[in-house]
């Protein structure tokens, strides 16, 4: 059994969120050390420090790698590596939600642009088309026809990124100009906000210019 005595607070930028978390760590008397991810190295073979990693890095790739490394050398990761992998994959997230009976939009995961065309015929137009990986609303498109999807597929193909060869073709949910984001810890909803679209935009992503209200 490994006794973990220190928390590594891993960061690559100290934003407001990190400042608030650091303040709470201090208030709770948590034994932690600020660790810049850009200065961190692992040596194999070698004795790497075993700790709990509280990971606040911005990059998905960096977060996944740090989480996996801390766990395989005998430490822990917050959040666990498996949770990070699920959360960063929209297709897997939807599959798990569906497995446990959580209502989700009708969605088809297509592994090629040709399959995506067929999926659009099943889901219907308009539809939301998005990549499996990504955040901040990047490459999320409202597609109104097969011609729109063909243009989108050509654009993705020109980017030469294998990840963009997978398409989530999703039912377009009409909403009253806003949606609700709920934060759940365990079985308890601890916070919620309304996210209002501006200028009749169909998107209410937080990274976009939206109005938020508790």
Order of alpha helices (4+ residues) and beta strands (2+ residues): beta-alpha-beta-beta-alpha-beta-alpha-alpha-beta-alpha-beta-beta-alpha-beta-beta-beta-beta
